[in-house]
Amino acid sequence: MTAHPIIVLWTTPRSRSTAFERMMVERGDHEVFDEPFSTRYYFSSERRSDRFDEDLPDSDAETVLTSLCEAAERGPVFVKDMAYQASGLLTEDVLGSFVNTFLVREPLAAVSSFARKWPDLTEEEAGYGRLAEAHAVARSLAVSPPPVIESDILAADPEGVIAAWCEAVGIDFRPDALSWVPGMIPQWLRWREWYEGVAESTGFRPPSPDAEPALEDPRLAAIVDRARPVYNELSSQRLSPPC
């Protein structure tokens, strides 16, 4: 056990998690980590993807987990990460050290947005399989179901959803953190090209009223179809804003 909690928001790419992370930075009461498991997944000797050929020091799982635990000795910690980037680590021993929470988005919207950046994304990178795995482990560990946020509902009612999330994880709700000054923050520098939109924002943006068109690539369409049961299951357990 650490002196302070490590709250983790597990999610999939393109699910508004960076805006949520920016809100946590704005609070100022947690040390915030942006996707610490990404370096292990893509840049370490333990890498599970050949997408990049760069090697980065201190990227192995033990070092990443140690850095989070050391931070939690100093104060409360918030982590935003893709569940797939922790592939192989989604165990009771690891997740038992965290306060596990989840953010899920309708898969056609998420995968379509992701594919505009990486059209060769893999099914593991789409993230729904590992998100389901992490949720199942977290649920087995918790007395009550772990908090789940639905992305479009978050965008439509950030105040209500975040108030409910704060109550679920046992921290105070700070409505002043729902808006911020635009700009890139240090946590985002490794993946800055992904975060330019949020860096230009001043708060949560409302959901688009336009539905995503069907994916023309049959491989991506199949990924979406296989992801939809995960979305439906997690979304059915989503937090409701307080009345």
N, C-alpha and C positions, 0 to 999 in steps of 0.2 A: 504494500500500500504506500502511496505517496502522501505527502503532507497536504496536498491540494488536489482537487479533481482534474482529470483530463477529459474534457467533453469533446467527443468526435462527431462530426457531421459526415456520415458516409453517403455518397451520392454517385451519380453517373455524370458523364460529361454533358455540358450544355443544359444544365438544370437550374440555373440561377444561383448556384452555390457560391459564386464569387461575390455577388451582391450581399449574400448573407454573411460571408466572411468579412466584407467591408464594414458591415454593421457591427460585427464583433470588435473590429479594430477601433471603430468610433467609440464604443463603450469605454475602452481604455482600462478595463479591469481584468483582462485576460492576456496572457502571452499567446499570440496567434501564430499558428504554423500553417503555411499553405502547401498542401500536397507533399508532405515529407516523404511519403513512400514512393513518389514518382521517380526519385533518383535511383532507388533500389530497382524498380521495375525496368527502367530504361538505360541506366548509366553505371551500374555496379557489376561486380564479378558474379552477382547472383541474378543478373538481369533475366527477365522473362520475355523480352522482346528484342528483336534485332533492328528496330526502327532507326536507332542511332548507333554510331560506332564510337562515340566519345566515352571515356571512362572518367568518373569523378571520384575523388577520395571521400572516405567517410560516408559511403552510400549503402553499406551493407545493413541488413535488418537489425543486427545487434546495436550498431552505432545509432541508427535512427531511433530505435526504441529507448536507448539510453538517454539520448538528447531530450526526448519528451519527458521521461521520468525525472531527469535533472531539473528541467524547467518547472515541473510540478512540485519540486521541493522549494522553489522560490515563490511560487504563487499559482493561481488558477491558470489553466491552459485550455485553449480552444484549438482544435485541429479540423481543417476541412480537407477531405481527401476522397478520391475515387476508390470505391471498394476493390475494383479490379487491380489497382496498383499495390494492394496489400495481398495479392494472390499468394497462397501458401502460408499466410500469417493469420488467416481468419479463424483462429482457434480459441477455445475457451481460455487458455492461459493468457493470450494476448488481449482479446476483447474483454476479458474479466478485469483488466486493469483500467478500463475506460468507462465513461458514461456514454453509451452508444445511442446516437440519434440518426435519423434517416431523412433524406430528401429525395423525392422521386418525381419524374416528369413523364407525361404521356410520351411513349417511345417514338412515334412518328415525328413529333416536333423535335425531340432531343437528337435522334439519329440523323434527321435531315440537316439540322444545324451543324452537327459534328462532321458530317460528310462534306459539307462545303469547305471545311478546313483540311480534313484528311479523308479523301474519297476511298482510300484503301484501308480504312479502319477495320479492325478485326472484330469478331463477335465478342471476344473477351473485352476489348477496349470499349465497345458499346456499353458494357458495364452491368447489364441487368442480371446476368447469372451470378456474378460475384456479390452484387447487392443483395440478392435473395439469400445467398449463402451467409453473408454477414448478419443479415436480419434474423435468420433462423438460429444462429449461434447466440446472438444477443438476446433473443427472446427466451432461449433455454436458460440463460443466466439470470434474467431479471425476474423480480417478483411480479411486476406488472409489465405489459407490453412496452417496448421501447418507443419513444415518440417518433412519429412519422409525419413529415410535412409534404403536402402536395404542391408542386411548383406553381401552377397557375393560381391556386387559391392564395398562396403566399404573395404572388404579384398583385392580385386583386385586393387583398386585405392584409398588408404587411403588419400593421399595428395589431390586429386581432390575432393573427397566426403567431407572431413572435411573442406576444404576451402569453399565449397558451404554451408555447415552447419553453419560455423562461420559467413558467410555473412548473412544467413537467420536469425540468432539470434542476430546479431549486435555486434559481438566481433571480435577482430583481429585474423587472422590466424597466427599460430606460427608453422612453419614446423619443428623447432627443437624439438617440443614435440612429434613427431611421433616415436621417439626412446627413450629408457630408459634403465637404469641399472636393471638387473634382481633382484628380491627379493620380499618378502612379505611386504606389506605396512599395517599400522595400521588399515585402514578402512576395511581390509579383514579378520580380525582375527575371527570374529564370524562364517564366512562361509569359513574358510581357505581351507577345503578339496575340495571345488568347484573351488578354484582359483589357485591351484598349477600349472596348465599349464600356465596361464598368468604370474604367478610369475617367471616362468623360461624363459619367453620370453624377447626379447629386442625391440619388435615392433609388428605391425600387421602382422599376418601370411597370406600368400596367400590362397585362397580357394582351397580345395582339388579337384583334377580333377575327382575323383571317386564318382559316385552317390551312395547315400545310398540305400541298398537293401530294398525291400518292408518289412514292419513289419509283422512278423508272428502272433503276438498277435492280434486277431480281434478287441479287445476293443481299443487298441492303434491305429490300422489302421482306425477305425471309427473316433477317435479323430482327426487324421490327415485329413481325408476327410472333416470333418466339419470345420476344421481350414482353409482349402485351399481358400475358398471364401474371408475370411478376408485378407489373405496374398495377393491374387490377387488384391483386392481393394486398400489396402495400398501401395502395390508395384507399382501400376499404378500411384501413386502420388509421387513417390520417387524423391529425388533431383538428378539432373544431374551434374556431375563435370563440371566446367567452361571449355570452349574451350581453 
